[in-house]
Amino acid sequence: MPATTELSRTKERPATRAEQTRNGQVYHPNVDILELPEELLVIADVPGARRDGIDVRFENGTLTIHARIEPRQNDETAYLMREYGVGDFHRSFEVSEWIDAQRISAEIANGVLTLHLPKSEEARPRKIPVRAG
Amino acid sequence: MMLSRNTVNPIHRLRDEIDQLFSDVLPSFQTWDPFGMLPTRGFPAMNVWEDPQNIYVEAELPGLKMSDIEVLVSGDELTIKGERRDTTPESASVHRRERGMGSFARTIHLAVPIEHDKVAAELRDGVLSVTVPKAEAVRPRKIEVRMLEK
């Protein structure tokens, strides 16, 4: 079975609009999803986020990332050019049950959040010993 | 297109879906550009604002260190250039790739004379903030009005 078939089940949930923060807007972070032999990596760009503003949850097979972003400008800011909005990041994914949910870990550096989703024992590649007949 | 963000705002979502539609129907527009002729959205996206003393330029550059970034001023132009390296391990298979990688450079005109040697840049949590002091000549100055004594 090719390694990618598993991830066809790591599909994104439709964006929920439930999250309304004081900043008003909530943004989808761009993500990379990589598969390594032992784990999946979900890497999300969350510029402006600090460690204490990150909330990662895994419930009922859904991985949810929320990054709180403090406003960096106020309402009176005299913009000359405004190409992006600043607000919280939020995104959810449905994750295959072949993940060891207990061992999910997260780290953040320079505005990039990396989630490690270790594969459960059954999903790891295994070398099958071949015996002489 | 690097690092574009998909907003949850319905209008933006619509636009994103239209973008998606086009890239699905016309993949060649996204990929086949051997001479770099197609207009591209500027990267990084910038927010620029001002107060009487300074112009402030902010760009989101997640994953970069200050050593990956150059901020240059020349005349009334400000250039931000740098590179985000691809750190994908060789053994990884990629299931989704939305985060852009590679070199970028973008120049904007500030349209006012600036103090070149007092430009300051700071990178924090993936957000680059550049403070560009306006030249003395264009700053508003409070003129003290004195009563002439007879």
Boltz contact constraints between the chains, C-beta under 6 A:
constraints:
  - contact:
      token1: [A, 3]
      token2: [B, 93]
      max_distance: 6.0
  - contact:
      token1: [A, 7]
      token2: [B, 95]
      max_distance: 6.0
  - contact:
      token1: [A, 15]
      token2: [B, 8]
      max_distance: 6.0
  - contact:
      token1: [A, 26]
      token2: [B, 8]
      max_distance: 6.0
  - contact:
      token1: [A, 27]
      token2: [B, 5]
      max_distance: 6.0
  - contact:
      token1: [A, 27]
      token2: [B, 7]
      max_distance: 6.0
  - contact:
      token1: [A, 28]
      token2: [B, 6]
      max_distance: 6.0
  - contact:
      token1: [A, 30]
      token2: [B, 98]
      max_distance: 6.0
  - contact:
      token1: [A, 30]
      token2: [B, 99]
      max_distance: 6.0
  - contact:
      token1: [A, 31]
      token2: [B, 98]
      max_distance: 6.0
  - contact:
      token1: [A, 32]
      token2: [B, 97]
      max_distance: 6.0
  - contact:
      token1: [A, 32]
      token2: [B, 99]
      max_distance: 6.0
  - contact:
      token1: [A, 33]
      token2: [B, 95]
      max_distance: 6.0
  - contact:
      token1: [A, 33]
      token2: [B, 96]
      max_distance: 6.0
  - contact:
      token1: [A, 34]
      token2: [B, 92]
      max_distance: 6.0
  - contact:
      token1: [A, 34]
      token2: [B, 94]
      max_distance: 6.0
  - contact:
      token1: [A, 35]
      token2: [B, 93]
      max_distance: 6.0
  - contact:
      token1: [A, 35]
      token2: [B, 95]
      max_distance: 6.0
  - contact:
      token1: [A, 36]
      token2: [B, 91]
      max_distance: 6.0
  - contact:
      token1: [A, 36]
      token2: [B, 92]
      max_distance: 6.0
  - contact:
      token1: [A, 45]
      token2: [B, 62]
      max_distance: 6.0
  - contact:
      token1: [A, 45]
      token2: [B, 99]
      max_distance: 6.0
  - contact:
      token1: [A, 47]
      token2: [B, 60]
      max_distance: 6.0
  - contact:
      token1: [A, 47]
      token2: [B, 62]
      max_distance: 6.0
  - contact:
      token1: [A, 47]
      token2: [B, 126]
      max_distance: 6.0
  - contact:
      token1: [A, 47]
      token2: [B, 127]
      max_distance: 6.0
  - contact:
      token1: [A, 48]
      token2: [B, 125]
      max_distance: 6.0
  - contact:
      token1: [A, 48]
      token2: [B, 127]
      max_distance: 6.0
  - contact:
      token1: [A, 50]
      token2: [B, 125]
      max_distance: 6.0
  - contact:
      token1: [A, 77]
      token2: [B, 49]
      max_distance: 6.0
  - contact:
      token1: [A, 78]
      token2: [B, 49]
      max_distance: 6.0
  - contact:
      token1: [A, 78]
      token2: [B, 50]
      max_distance: 6.0
  - contact:
      token1: [A, 79]
      token2: [B, 49]
      max_distance: 6.0
  - contact:
      token1: [A, 80]
      token2: [B, 48]
      max_distance: 6.0
  - contact:
      token1: [A, 80]
      token2: [B, 50]
      max_distance: 6.0
  - contact:
      token1: [A, 81]
      token2: [B, 48]
      max_distance: 6.0
  - contact:
      token1: [A, 82]
      token2: [B, 47]
      max_distance: 6.0
  - contact:
      token1: [A, 83]
      token2: [B, 45]
      max_distance: 6.0
  - contact:
      token1: [A, 83]
      token2: [B, 46]
      max_distance: 6.0
  - contact:
      token1: [A, 84]
      token2: [B, 45]
      max_distance: 6.0
  - contact:
      token1: [A, 110]
      token2: [B, 63]
      max_distance: 6.0
  - contact:
      token1: [A, 110]
      token2: [B, 126]
      max_distance: 6.0
  - contact:
      token1: [A, 111]
      token2: [B, 62]
      max_distance: 6.0
  - contact:
      token1: [A, 111]
      token2: [B, 125]
      max_distance: 6.0
  - contact:
      token1: [A, 111]
      token2: [B, 126]
      max_distance: 6.0
  - contact:
      token1: [A, 112]
      token2: [B, 62]
      max_distance: 6.0
  - contact:
      token1: [A, 112]
      token2: [B, 63]
      max_distance: 6.0
